[in-house]
Amino acid sequence: QENSGLIISEVLGDCAYGGAETRCEFADSKHSLFAKVPALPGGPFVKGAFKIDLTTNQVTCPAGHTTQIHTQHSDGGKTFHFDDYCTHCPLREACTKSTKGRSLKVHPNERELQQARTFQNSRSGRDRLKKRLVVENNLSRFARYGITTAP
């Protein structure tokens, strides 16, 4: 807004802008941000394989064990612990190398990230994010002419 002198109500960005901190900054400034949430790493036992229920403050692992045992962090995040459940779990070898058992860190802004993932996987979210292709094509065209930064 400062550079253009225009009033901006929404921003369409790539996943570099899709993290929780940026989402919170946009929400605080009353602007809408449409950007994909950065992808979680792949694999069977990564964070995305766990069911995180922020309403009941519990996490369920891929083996079906649910825990509410957690450590609260000063930034508002939490680390949930599955220690006792892991002792005889048949998935342990593939899930964790820790002698204590598996733990899972939940971001302080996990709710916003969950909402954004739900939106981006919806029909309207996918349609909205497709508009980013126009931006990407224009950026590519500018780069061919040596324009690599915005004024």
N, C-alpha and C positions, 0 to 999 in steps of 0.2 A: 504494500500500500504506500509506503514511504517513497519508493522509487518511482512508481507509476502515477501516483496521485489519484488512483482509482480505489473505490471501495470494493474490497474482496470479501465475499461471503462464504465461498467454498474453494477448497484446493484439491486438485487431483494430482497425486504424486505416486512415485514408485515405492517399492518396499523399503527403500532406504529411509523413508519418512514414516513407515508404518509401525515403528516401535512404540512401546507404552509411554515413554517420556514425551515424545513428540505429540502423541494423541492427547495427553493431558494438557500440554501447552496450548494446543488448538482448542480444546474444550474450554479452558480458562479464558481464552481470548474471544470466545463466542463465534469461532469460525468452524466450518465443517471440513473435515479432512477425509478424503477418500483415497486410501492407499492400502495395498495388501499388507497384511501382517507378515513379517519375515518368517519364512518357513522353518518349522522345527526339523531337526535332523531326522533322517529316516531310520528304520530298524524296528524290531518288534518291541523293545522295552525302553524306548525313549519317552520323554514327557507326554507326547501325544497319545501314547498307549494307555495312560492312566486317566481315570475319570476323576476330575477335580470338581467337587461340589462346594462352592463358596458359601452357599446358604446354610448348609449343615456343618461346614468347616471340617470336611473329611475328604480323604482321597482313597480311591480303590485301585489296586494294582491289576495288571493283566491276569493274575492267577485268581482274582476275586476277593482278595483280602482287603478289608477296609480299616483305615486307621484315622483317629483324630489326634493322635499323639504328635505334637509338633513343637518346634522351637520358634519363638517369635523373634524377628529381627528388628533392629532400630529403624530401618527404612520402611517398615510395614509388611515386608515379605515374611514368609514362613518356610521352614523346612519340615516336611512330614517324614516320620520315621516308621519303617515297617520291621524293625529289628527282630522281634519275636516271631513274626509270621514267616520270616525268611529261613529260619532254622531247618525246617523240614520241607520246604517248598521245592517241588520238582523243577521249577523254572529258575531256581537260584543261580545256577552256573551260567545261564545265558543272560541273566538280569543284572547281577552285581558280583564284583570281586571283593567287596568290603567284608571284613570279618564280622562286623556288627550287623550287617544287613543293609537293605536298600533304603535310601532316603530320596526325597524329591523336593526340590526348591520351587516354591510358588511365588511368582513375581508380585510385588506390592500392588500392581495395577492389573492383576490377572483378569478381573471382571471385564475391564475395557478390552483386553486382548481377546477374551472369549466372545464378547459381543461383536468385535470386528471380524473374527473368523467366521462366526455364524452369518454375518451380513455378506461377507465376500463369497461364501458358498451358496448363498441364495440366488435365485434367478435375477432379482433386481440388482443385487450386488455385483454379479458377473456382468450384467448389462452396463452398469455404471463404470466398472473398472475397465471395460473394453474401450472406453473413450480415451484411456491412457495411450492406446496405440497411436492415435493421432498425434499426441504429444511426442511419443518416441520417434515417429517418422519425421516430424519437424526437427527434432534435436539432431537426428542423423543427417538430415539435409543441411542444417547449419554447420555441422562438423565438417562436412565435405567442402564447405566454403571457408573453413578455418575459424569459424565462430564457435568457440568452445565454452564461453562463459556468458551469462546474461549481463546486460548493462546495470 
